[in-house]
Amino acid sequence: MGNLLSYQIWDTLLQDLPNADDLIESGNFKPIHGWLKQHIYSQGRKYPPKQLIERVTGRPMAAFSYLTGLQAKYREIYGLEMAGASS
């Protein structure tokens, strides 16, 4: 479940910080940490996990972000094309 949630939270974080990958690459974690503090850490005791994820991401826990992330990761690693895509 942690992997499902992490991808779903990451997708939401990217909406607010679209340059998050660049920030990480440059070693600047402060904006990401600030976002996590505001949206996750400060809210964790107020809401049960199921409700927290819905409040943060706007949707219930689902596998969509996780599966999309894994597909992108493995396409890049192995040079795969998307199913149904023509070259």
C-alpha positions in Angstrom: 0.0 0.0 0.0 2.9 2.3 0.7 4.0 2.2 -2.9 0.4 2.9 -4.2 0.2 5.9 -1.9 3.6 7.3 -2.6 2.9 7.4 -6.4 -0.5 9.0 -5.8 1.0 11.6 -3.5 3.9 12.2 -5.9 1.5 12.9 -8.7 -0.3 15.4 -6.6 2.9 17.0 -5.5 4.0 17.4 -9.1 0.8 19.5 -9.8 2.1 22.1 -7.3 5.9 21.6 -7.9 6.2 20.5 -11.6 10.0 20.9 -11.3 10.3 18.5 -8.4 12.7 16.1 -10.3 15.0 19.1 -11.1 14.9 20.1 -7.4 15.9 16.7 -6.4 18.7 16.5 -9.0 20.1 19.8 -7.8 19.9 18.7 -4.1 17.3 21.3 -3.2 14.8 19.4 -1.1 13.4 22.3 0.8 10.4 23.0 -1.4 9.4 19.3 -1.5 9.9 19.0 2.2 7.8 22.1 2.7 5.0 20.7 0.6 5.1 17.4 2.5 5.0 19.2 5.8 2.0 21.3 4.8 0.0 18.6 3.1 1.0 15.3 4.8 3.0 15.6 8.0 0.9 18.4 9.6 -2.3 16.5 8.8 -1.4 13.0 9.7 -2.8 13.0 13.2 -5.9 14.8 12.3 -7.2 12.2 9.8 -7.1 8.5 9.4 -5.0 7.4 6.4 -7.9 6.7 4.1 -9.3 10.2 4.7 -5.9 11.9 4.5 -5.1 10.5 1.1 -8.4 11.6 -0.2 -8.0 15.1 1.2 -4.4 15.4 -0.2 -5.0 14.0 -3.6 -8.6 14.6 -4.2 -9.4 10.9 -4.8 -9.5 7.6 -2.9 -6.5 5.3 -2.9 -6.2 3.7 -6.3 -3.6 1.8 -8.3 -3.7 4.2 -11.4 -0.7 6.4 -10.4 1.3 3.4 -9.3 0.7 1.4 -12.5 1.3 4.5 -14.7 4.6 5.2 -12.9 5.8 1.6 -13.2 5.0 1.5 -16.9 6.9 4.7 -17.5 9.9 3.4 -15.4 10.1 0.1 -17.2 9.6 1.7 -20.7 12.5 4.0 -20.0 14.8 1.3 -18.5 14.1 -1.3 -21.2 13.3 1.0 -24.2 9.8 -0.4 -24.5 7.0 1.1 -26.4 3.5 1.5 -25.1 1.0 -1.2 -25.9 -1.0 -0.2 -29.0 1.5 2.5 -30.0 2.8 2.4 -33.6 6.2 3.5 -34.7 
